[in-house]
Amino acid sequence: MSIRLRLLLSYLAMILVPILFVVLSGLLVALLFRGDIKELRNIYLPPEHHHHISEKNQLYIDLHKETMKNSGKFLDQTYLKKINSQLNKTGGNSLVVRKGDKIIYLPAKLKGLDVEELPPFGLFGEVDPVEQIDHQVISIKKLDFFYPDGSQGSLFFVTDASSFAKFVRSSFPILFIVLIVILIVTNGLLTYYVSRSIIRPIRALQKAAKHMKEGDLTLPIPVTSKDEIGQLAQGFEEMRVRLKESIEKQVAYEENRKELIANISHDLKTPITTIKGYVEGIRDGVANSPEKIDRYIQTIHSKSIDLDHMIDELFLYSKLDLQRLPFHFETIHFDHYLQDFVEELRFDLEEMKVEINLNIDKNGDYLIIGDREHLKRVITNIVDNSLKYIDKPNKELSFHLSTVDSFVLFKMNDNGPGISEENIPMIFDRFYRADMARGTEKGGSGLGLSIAKRIIEEHHGSIWAESQQGKGTTILFTLKKAGEEK
């Protein structure tokens, strides 16, 4: 339940509860005044809802009929005393009879009643006025008729209302105090309930915010409702989780940075140490023949090239890591692009006698949006990595291109020694080498496949490896078709 609805219901209850008690109080007062529930029903319900007529009302009806059939009987004092006696039994009522401007029958207990204090002859006789006559509070019900001689006559049914007045005087303060107490209790309970449902979650949020301020992000924020406070708590919890993840990523990034520096230092130191050693050998005269000097210089040149290549790879990886490497995307028919790459690769590897196969599924849509130079870098790194580890005299590389749903699927399989299952997920990590020795006898920077992964991810694709030891390795990556990625 939302806070807005909760407050609305609380305000409605504060309004309706007093109204309900006022109505109940009014009904109780009317009940005391009228005598019983049946009488109340006859007064406030329309005639079609009257299923039972009280004895008093039946007597009123009989008298009304009698006034129309035989109005002369209401001059008989004996008959009037009889009716008065019946009225006294039915509800403590008394009968007063008026003819013209004179009272012809008046009970002893109403002896102070004056004819001028009675309602005049007319059609409003159903009204029950409450009047004070001779220090006595009475209620009068009137029935008008005509005597046989044509003179006006009225029957007055007088009810003593002094008990009602006494009740009002004595009980009204009590009822008023009870009503005030009920209002206070109702408002207090509703206010407590509403404030409790709001203040408790806010205190929990305050406690969690204090922990977050102190750097403790391990305390979960409970979400106990679905209202506005619950939504706020949910937002705080999501913020806490994201802050915790962000800090954990920052810590992991710092550790990776330290590891990166250590790896760079190791990989750069090895060729530099080699170059330094050969230079010292030439300077100290260890290379004492032209052939030996030429071999030393050739080694220095080779290590310098490796060092330059490693620095280029590190620079490229750093730009990718910082997302500062520019990409020039364009529409490419990847099947034609791969055919051109393979033809160029065959020419470059002609002296190494590498068997290269290309298989492209027909009737496929190979139109993609990509960066030509960076995709060439990806495939080149994959090829170089495979050639580096193939330990057979007859090296084979097999390229395969197909489509899967909205993606273009590239595969390249070699006939190398393969990779153990536990090492497959790590080959795309930076500075990872399959020999696990951290040596550089195989050459390379250990960043080739890591760079390939970053470039493919920038193309919104995926790259992975499948391998079995002794059966070669397959590198696969997917690229979205041009129709799926603008």
Secondary structure, DSSP 8 states (H G I E B T S, - for coil): --HHHHHHHHHHHHHHHHHHHHHHHHHHHHHHHH-SHHHHHHHHS-GGG-----HHHHHHHHHHHHHHH-GGGGG-HHHHHHHHHHHHHHHSEEEEEEETTEEEE--GGGTT--GGGS--SSTTTT---EEEETTEEEEEEEEEEE-TTS-EEEEEEEEE-HHHHHHHHHHHHHHHHHHHHHHHHHHHHHHHHHHHHHHHHHHHHHHHHHHHHTT---S------SSHHHHHHHHHHHHHHHHHHHHHHHHHHHHHHHHHHHHHHHHHHHHHHHHHHHHHHHHTT---SHHHHHHHHHHHHHHHHHHHHHHHHHHHHHHHHTT------EEEEHHHHHHHHHHHHHHHTTTTT-EEEEEE-TT---EEEE-HHHHHHHHHHHHHHHHHH--SSS-EEEEEEEEETTEEEEEEEE-S----GGGGGGTTSTT--TT-S---TT-S-S-HHHHHHHHHHHTT-EEEEEE-TTS-EEEEEEEEBTTT--
